[in-house]
Amino acid sequence: MGNCPISAGSGRRGAGFVVCGVGLNVATEDFPSELSERATSMKLVTGRIADKDELLMKLLAALKARFRLLFKRGFGGEMREYVSL
């Protein structure tokens, strides 16, 4: 239903960083032919258009919870869960 492009680098002081962009197909109904067999949207899956403000709040809350776990458990726990998907 979306994508997550990721970039990494280091700042002037040598501190590393990662930037992850999140894109969600909320109300899209038609996709280019090269994507039509694998792309979908929230509207196509649920039959309704999601409230974008509500969706943003839920997405931010989920990301906040994930970051808390990341800082608590370290990356190893997240990596194990990711690999198990």
Backbone as a ProteinNet text record, in pm:
[ID]
protein_1_A
[PRIMARY]
MGNCPISAGSGRRGAGFVVCGVGLNVATEDFPSELSERATSMKLVTGRIADKDELLMKLLAALKARFRLLFKRGFGGEMREYVSL
[TERTIARY]
80.3	0	84.6	213.3	298.4	442.8	529.8	671.9	743.6	869.7	948.9	1091.9	1120.4	1257.8	1346.1	1467	1557.1	1690.2	1742.1	1874.5	1951.1	2081.1	2164.6	2286.4	2346.2	2464.7	2522.7	2610.1	2666.2	2673.3	2656.9	2658.6	2799.6	2811.1	2942.5	3024.3	2956.8	3027.4	3047.1	3015.4	3035.7	2921.4	2818.5	2703.8	2624.7	2593.6	2517.9	2369.9	2302.3	2157.8	2095.5	1967.3	1888.2	1759.7	1721.9	1597.6	1509.2	1388.5	1294.5	1167.6	1134.3	1011.3	901.5	781.7	669.3	566.3	526.3	422	310.1	188.1	73.1	-23.4	-69.7	-174	-306.9	-363.6	-485.7	-610.1	-623.1	-746.7	-726.5	-607.5	-578.2	-661	-720.2	-799.6	-738.6	-662.4	-600.6	-450	-378.4	-232.7	-181.9	-59.6	-1.1	5.5	-0.5	-6.3	107.6	227.6	339.9	327.2	235.3	213.3	79.6	-9.2	-148.1	-165.4	-73.9	-89.3	-36.8	47.1	102.6	70.6	26.2	-5.2	-150.2	-174.7	-311.5	-320.2	-436	-455.3	-548.9	-553.4	-643.1	-788.3	-821.2	-958.3	-992.5	-900.7	-928.2	-940.1	-862.2	-864.9	-988.3	-1022	-1130.5	-1264.5	-1261.1	-1384.5	-1423.8	-1338.8	-1370.8	-1244.3	-1261.7	-1148.1	-1118.9	-996.5	-956.8	-947.8	-976.6	-957.6	-807.4	-751.4	-606.4	-549.9	-623.7	-576.2	-570	-674	-676.7	-565.1	-547.5	-442.6	-304.8	-280	-152.5	-129	-229.5	-214.8	-182.3	-249.7	-223.6	-84.9	-43.7	89.1	197.4	181.8	280.2	285.7	170.3	167.9	238	217.1	281.7	433.3	475.7	618.6	683.3	614.6	666.4	685.9	588.4	598.7	716	734.1	845.5	979.7	990.4	1116.3	1147.2	1045.9	1067.8	1123.3	1066	1117	1259.2	1285.4	1419	1522.3	1492.9	1587.7	1597.1	1490.1	1489.2	1560.5	1528.6	1581.1	1703	1726.1	1833	1781.6	1865.7	1823.7	1805.9	1874	1866.1	1723.5	1644.1	1504.9	1422	1443	1370.4	1412.7	1540.3	1590.5	1531	1525	1466.2	1319.8	1246.5	1105.3	1091.5	1173.5	1169.3	1198.2	1300.4	1339.6	1230.4	1155.5	1051.3	928.6	917.3	803.1	817.9
-119	0	125.4	109.8	226.7	186.7	278.9	248.9	323.1	288.7	349.9	366.2	471.3	493.3	532	478	501.5	555.4	655.5	710.2	717.4	698.1	706.8	792.8	847.5	929.3	967.8	1064	1114.3	1265.8	1326.7	1471.8	1525.6	1655.1	1720	1671.8	1633.1	1587.7	1436.7	1371.8	1228.3	1143.8	1208.2	1133.2	1074.5	945.6	880.2	911.6	902.5	923.2	840	815.3	744.8	823.3	844.5	912.7	813.3	796.6	702.3	777.9	777.8	841.3	737.1	773.1	679.4	731.9	647.2	683.3	580.2	624.5	534.3	568.7	468.1	488.1	483.1	598.7	606.9	590.2	669	667.6	632.2	592.2	560	440.9	452.2	342	284.1	364.3	319.1	335.9	232.5	235.6	213.7	261.1	234.6	83.6	44.3	-97.9	-178.2	-119.9	-194.3	-218.3	-146.8	-164.4	-228.8	-235.2	-272.5	-410.9	-503.4	-637.3	-647.8	-553	-564.3	-445.4	-334.9	-217	-220.4	-160.4	-148.2	-20	5.7	124.1	87.5	174.4	151	148	233.1	234.7	103.5	50.9	-74.9	-191.5	-188.4	-297.4	-288.9	-167.4	-152.4	-110.8	-57.3	-9.5	130.5	197.6	334.9	419.6	549.7	641.2	670.1	646.4	668.9	818.1	852.9	989.4	1011.3	1101.3	1119.1	1171.1	1257.2	1306.4	1192.8	1110.8	996.4	897.3	872.7	782.5	834	962.5	1021.3	1005.1	1031.7	1018.6	874.1	778.2	636.6	594.5	643	611	667.5	792.3	853.5	782.2	741.2	667.4	532.8	464.3	335	352.2	455.4	481.7	516.5	595.1	632.8	508.2	417.8	293.7	209.4	200.7	124.6	184.9	317.9	382	357.5	360.4	331.3	190.7	93.5	-43.4	-51.7	18.4	17.8	66.7	176.4	231	145.1	74.8	-12.1	-144.7	-210	-343.8	-342.7	-234.1	-230.6	-283.5	-272	-308	-457.9	-540.8	-686.4	-739.1	-689.6	-733.1	-696.3	-577.1	-533.1	-615.1	-644	-722.1	-863	-927.7	-1060.7	-1059.3	-957.8	-948.8	-925.5	-838.7	-809.8	-935.4	-1008.4	-1128.5	-1235.6	-1238.7	-1339.7	-1312	-1190.5	-1157.6	-1232.8
0	0	0	-2.3	-1.3	-16	20.8	14.9	124.3	143.5	248.4	199.5	120.8	76.5	194.3	199.9	311.9	260.7	331.2	302.7	433.7	427	546.1	515.3	618.4	600.7	734.2	733.2	857.8	849.9	964.8	973.7	984.4	1001.1	1009.4	1128.2	1234.3	1354.1	1353.9	1243.6	1233	1285.5	1336.9	1388.7	1272.1	1280.4	1174.6	1184.5	1072.5	1070.7	960.3	976.2	876.1	856.1	731.3	698.4	623.7	673	612.1	575.5	448.4	403	392.4	429.6	425.5	325.6	234.6	139.7	145.4	162.5	166.5	55.3	-13.3	-114.2	-40.4	-17.3	63	-23.8	-128.5	-206	-353	-388.7	-528.3	-574.6	-692.1	-746.7	-873.6	-945.3	-1070.1	-1060.5	-1102	-1100.5	-1242	-1271.4	-1402.9	-1427.5	-1552.3	-1587	-1525.9	-1515.1	-1458.7	-1307.8	-1242	-1098	-1064.5	-1160.1	-1131.1	-1068.7	-1093.3	-1035.9	-893.6	-849.6	-715.3	-624.4	-680.5	-599.8	-555.2	-438.5	-389.1	-307.1	-254.2	-171	-56.8	40.8	154.6	106.9	9.2	-41.6	-110.7	-191.1	-260.5	-162.3	-55.1	43.2	133.9	178.6	277.8	217.4	95.1	34.2	76.5	153.3	196	196.5	195.4	202.1	348.9	389.6	528.5	558.1	682.1	729.2	742.8	661.9	658	789.7	860.3	989.8	1091.9	1095.5	1186.7	1150.9	1023.4	977.1	1018.6	1001.5	1041	1190.9	1272	1417.3	1456.3	1393.7	1423.9	1376.5	1260.7	1208.8	1300.1	1342.9	1432.2	1566.7	1620.1	1747.2	1732.8	1621.6	1598.9	1583.2	1510.5	1495.2	1629.2	1709.3	1841	1927.5	1924.9	2002.1	1952.8	1822.3	1765.5	1804.6	1799.8	1838.1	1985.5	2070.8	2212.9	2230.3	2159.1	2166.2	2113.5	2005.5	1946.7	2047.2	2115.2	2211	2337.1	2368.8	2487.5	2460.9	2347.7	2317.9	2227.2	2159.5	2061.5	1928.4	1827.3	1692.5	1673.7	1753.9	1739.1	1745.9	1839.4	1851.5	1730.1	1679.5	1560.5	1439	1428.9	1316	1317.4	1433.4	1443.2	1400	1444.2	1405.6	1256.5	1199.4	1056.7	975.6	1013.3	940.5	948.2	1059.3	1076.2	988.7	936.5	851.4	724.5
[MASK]
+++++++++++++++++++++++++++++++++++++++++++++++++++++++++++++++++++++++++++++++++++++

